[in-house]
């Protein structure tokens, strides 16, 4: 509640200083682009080539953590701005590891984990993956579903 009250004070102070319209014209693009980036990060960390999906009765929590969520290898600056969320497989494996320790946890265990990193370039091709093919045990695009 204190954080919400502080945000409200900032909004009111900024609105009284520069006007609400100017404040909104600054804030709304930031909110929009942050939202787009957030949705992209969530999408790509669960929809990628080679992802593990399973029905409830066959679900394995370790496989789901390591292979059902991606290791999205981002440039260091972007990794810092996103709170190391690209190291998503470690986050799913042990959600209590704070974001500032995810890189260390990955570095300490990378020899034990057989996880292929997903790069920004590779992630663009994952946009076509929308449907789970149960027979092939893989994500496919809409064109494959019609075939």
N, C-alpha and C positions, 0 to 999 in steps of 0.2 A: 504494500500500500504506500510505503514511503517513496518507492521508485515511481509509482504512478503519479503521486502528488508532485514529485520533482519534475516529471515530464510535463505535467499540466502547468506548473509555474514557468517552465522554459517556453512553452507554447504561448502562454499569455504574455510573458515579457517580450518575446520576439514579435508577437502580433501588435503589441502596443508600440514597439520601437519602429518596426518597418512596415507594419500593416499586415493584416491577415492574408490578403491576396498575395502580396509579395512572399510571405512566409510559405503559403501553400504552393506557389509556383516553384519554390526551391525544394520543398519537401516531397511533393508528389512524384516528381521524376526519380528521386532517390528511392522512395518506397517502391515504385514500379520496377526499377531495374534490380533492386535487392530481391524483390519477390520473384522475378524471372530467374535470377541466378539461383535462388533457393529451390525453386521448383526443378530447375535443371539438375542441380546437385542431387536432390532426392531421387529424381527419375533415373539418372545414369548410375546411381549406386545400387539400383535394384533391377535394371533392365539392360543387360549387356550380354554379349556373346559368351556362351559357356556358363551362364548362371545356373545355380542349383535351385530347383523348385521341386517340391514333393507334396503328396497328399498327407494329411494329418497322421494317418496310421503308419506311414513310412518315413516320417519326418525325423531327421537327425540334427539336433541342435548345433553340434560342432560343424557338420557339413554346411548347414544353413548359415552359420556365422562366417565361415571362411570362404565359401563358394557361392553363397546366396546374396552376398553384398560385396561390392568391389573395393579394390585397392586403387583408387583414382589418383594416380601419380601426377601431382600438379607442380608447377614451378614454385620454388620456395616462397616467393612473395605472396602468391595466391594461396598457397597452403597456410601461411600465417594468417592472412585475412579471413580465411574460412575456418579457422580454429582447428586445423588438422583433420577436418571431417572427411577428407579423401582417404584417410586410413580407416575406412569404414568397417572393414572386416575385423580389425582389432577391436573397434568400438562395439561391434556386435558380439564378439567373443567374450569380452569383459567390459561391460558398459560402465563399470565403476572407475575405470581408468580415466582420469581427467584429460581433457583435450590437450593440455600442454605436455602430457606424458605419453601421448599416443605414438609420436615418432620414436621415442626411446624404447617403448614396448615393441614396436615393429623392428627396430634395429637389433634388439636383444633376441628376437624370435624368428627373424627372417630366414635363417638357415633351416629351421624346423618346419616352416610353412611353405607349401608349394602353391603360391598364389601369383598368378600373372598380373602385373600392373596394367591398368587401363590408362592410356594417355589421352590427352585432349583430342589428338588426331583420330585415334581409334574410336573415341566416344561419339564422334559425329556420325559414324556409320551405324551406330546403335539406334538412331532415331527411327529407323524402319522397323525395329523389333517391337511388336505390339501384342502378339498372341502366343500362348504356350501350346506347343505341339506335344501332346502326351505320348504319342507313339515314338516320336523322334527324341523326346526329352530335351527340347531346346526351344528357345524363343524364335519366332518367325514373323515375317511381315504379313500384311493382308493378302498380298499376291500369292503367297505360299498357301494360304488357307483356301483360296479358290481352286488351286491345282489339285 
